[in-house]
Amino acid sequence: MRRDGLFPIGEVSRLFHISVGSLRYYDREGLVRPEYTDPCTGYRYYGARQFERLNTIRYLRALDMPLDEIAAFLDNRNLNGIRESLCRQREEVQRRQRELSRIERKIGRRLEQLWDAVHSELEVIRLEEHPPARLAYLERELPAQDVGALEYSIRLLEEEEDSTAVFLGKVGVGLSADRLEKRQFTPYNVVFVILDEEDSFKGPVMEIPRELCIKVRFKGVHEQASGYYERLLDYAKDHRFRVSGFSKEITMIDYGLTNNPEEFVTEIAIPVVK
């Protein structure tokens, strides 16, 4: 029920499409005090002065301006203040737009990678040229079956970063050229992450030039890789190729994406030269 031209909190909530909980929060924080609060029931009533402040809050919240900045403006309203606040908010929106565009590109690339993995021709050795790439890398002994060691290594790669990197589908392990030549397939001694073009990274980054690779994809994960390394190295020997760098072994589809081992796909690529 209205009281002397004032509006009860429930009606104000409906008029402004603001929840009763938010109105109570605004009261506690001093953003919008009710015109009158019934001392017996604690029920809040609002008038025209509060409507004006609520209109301003709703407008600025629609622009996603933080409440603390809105409160500062309401306490000291002036043209320069609102201009500065709106400029800051525009810069923040532009920053988020850039970040969302970056995320959209990453999602697009990941979808392409998944399509490529799902439609893989398995068990076939190919000779392909890989484009230049940037890798964040760590030289570290890593048994194939030690998933915990792999996860720990990824955390070590990330520890100097300002925020968690998005590495899904791009983490790999490898064997040095020396290990490959000796056909020592365990433990791995390189952990790496393929960086997207827009990724910044504070740790060690390796620039990989365009390279010729022999590669194979198979159903399985790292534990099944040894036999495929044998096949790749036999192929290199038969075709008079020499290993020119460390291998790059990536689980394109694994437990991170599906619980069905029949869907797992791993790729091994070994750079070679004649």
N, C-alpha and C positions, 0 to 999 in steps of 0.2 A: 504494500500500500504506500502511495506517495505521502510525503509529509511536508506541508507548507510549500508546495511547489518543487520539492526535491524528489529525486528519483532513487528508489531502492537499488541496491547493488545488483540484484537479479535482472532488473529491467535495463540497467546500464550495460550489463554483460551482453544482453541480447541486442541492444542498440548499436554497440560498437564491435560486436563479434569478438569480444575479449572474455576469456574465461573468468569466472568468479575467483578462482585461485590466483590468476594473474593480477586481478584488481587488488586482492588482499596483499599480494607480494609488493605491488606498487606502493601501497599504503605503508607497509613495514619499512621499505627502502626510502620513503620520503619523496617518491616520484609524483604521486597523486594522492593527496590526503582527502578524505571525504569532507564534504561541507559540514556534516553532522554525524556523530556516532551515538546511538542510543545508549545511555549509561546502564540501563537495565538489561537490554538484550545484546548489546555490542553490535547491533545491526548498523550497517553503513548506508548513508544517503549522500547523493551527489547532486551538484547544481551546475549552472552554466560555466562557472570558472573551471571546474574540473573537466567539463566537456571540451573546453578549448585545449587544455593540456593533453587530454586523451587523444584528441584529433592529431596533435603534433606528434605524440608518441607513436600512434598508429602509422602515420605517414613515414616517420623516420625508421620505424621497424620494418616497414615494407621495403625500404632501401637497404635493409639488413645492417643498420647502424647499431653498434653495441649499446646496451642499456646504460653502461657507465658514461659513455660519451653523450648519450641523450640527456642523462641527468645533469651533466656539467653544462650543457647548452641551456636547459630549462632554468638552471640557477642563475645564468648570466646571458640572457638572450640579446643578441645584437647581430647585425648583418655580417660583420667580419667573422664572427664565430660560426654562423651557419655556413658561410661560404667555405671556410677552412675545413669544417667537418665534412661537408659534401665532397670537397676535393679529395680529402683523405679516403672517404668511402669509395669514390670513383676509382682511385688508384688500387684499393684493395679488391674491388670487383674485377678490374683489369688483370690484376695478378692472378686471381682465381680462374679467370677465363683462360689465361695462358696455361695454368696448371691443368685445367680440365681438358684443354686441347692436347696437352702432352699425354694425359691419361688415355684419351680417346685414341691417339696414335698407338699407344702401347697395347690397348685392347685389340685394335685392328691387326697389329702384327702378331699378337698371340693367337687370334682366330686363324690367321693364315698359317701359323706354325702347326696348330692343331689339325687343320685340314690337310696339310702336307703330311703330318705324321700318320693320320688315319688312312690316307691313300698311299702309303709307302709301298714300294715294291721290296719285299723282304728277301734276305739271303742272296742278293745280287751285288757283286762287287762292281763299283763304278769308278771311273776316272773323271773328276770334275775340278773345275777351277773355282776357288772360293774368293769372293771379293775381299778387299781390305777390311779389317775389323779392329776394334779396341777391346782389350780384355783387362779386367781387374783380376789379378792372379796372386797366388800364394804358393810357394814351394814348401811342400809338407808331405811327410810319409802318411799314406792313408790306405789301409787294407780295404778291399772291395766290399767286404761284408760288414764293415764298421760304419753303420749309418750315423751313429752318434758322433763319430769323428768328423764325418762330412758336415753335419749340422754345426758342430763347433767351429770348423774351419770357415764356414760361411759367416758365422758370427764374428770371427776374427777379421774377415774382410770388411765387415760393416762397422766395426767398433769406432772408427774415426769419423764416420759420416754423421751429418747433422740430423738426418732422419733415415728410417729404414728404407733401404733400396728395394725396388720391386724386381726380384730375381726369378720369379716363377718361370720355369721352362728354359732358363738360360744358364743354369749352373752346370758345370761339367768338371770332370777329372781327366787327368792325362798321365802319360808316361814320357819321360825324356827320351831324346833320340838315342842316347847311350843305352838306356834300358831296352828300348825297342830292338836295337842292333844285337843285344845280348839275349833277346827274347825272354826278358824277365818281366812278367806281366803283373806281378804283385810285389810290394804294395805300390799303389799309385804314388807319384811324387809331385804332382801339380794339381791345384784346385783353382778353377777360374770361373769368371762370370763374363758373359758377352754383354757389353754395354751398348745401349741404344745411342743413336747420334746425339740426342739431347741430354744424356746422362752426364752429370758431373761426378767425379770420384776423387777423394783425397788420397787414397792409398796408391800403391804401385799400379801403374797402368802400362800395358804392353801394346804397342802398335804393331799389328800383324799385317804385312803387305799381302797383296794378292798372291795366292799360293795354289799350286796344283796338288790335289789330294786324291788318294785312293780311299774309298769309303764303302761302308756297308751298314745296312739297317737290319735289325733282327728283333724277334719277339722275346722280350726279357729285359733284365736289368744288369747292373754291373757284374753281379756274381757269375753271369753266363758269358762274359766277354772274352775270356782267355782264348777259346777256340777260334773266335773270329779274328783276333789279333794274329794268330798263326796263319789263317787263310789270307789275310791282307798282306802279311810279310812274304808269304809264298808267292803271291801275285806280283809283288814288287820285285822279287828275285827273278821270277820267270820273265818279266818284262824289262829287266835291267834298270829298275828304278832304285834310287838311293834315298833313304829317309833323311829329310832335311830339317826336322823340327819335332816338337813334342806332339803326341796324339791329342785329339780333342774328342772326348767321349761324353755324350749327353743323353740322359734319359728324357726323350721327348714326351713320353706318356708313362707315368709310374703311379705309385700309391698316392702321390699328391693330387692326382686327378681322378683316379678310378680305383675301386676295390677289386676289379676284375683283372687278374694277371694275363688273361688272354688278350687284353687290349694294350699291354705294355709294348712300347717301342723304344729301342735304344739305337743311337747312331755312333759309329766310330769313324773318324776321319784322320788319316795320317798324311802329313805333307811330304811330298817326294820331289826329286829332280832326277833327270836323266844322268 
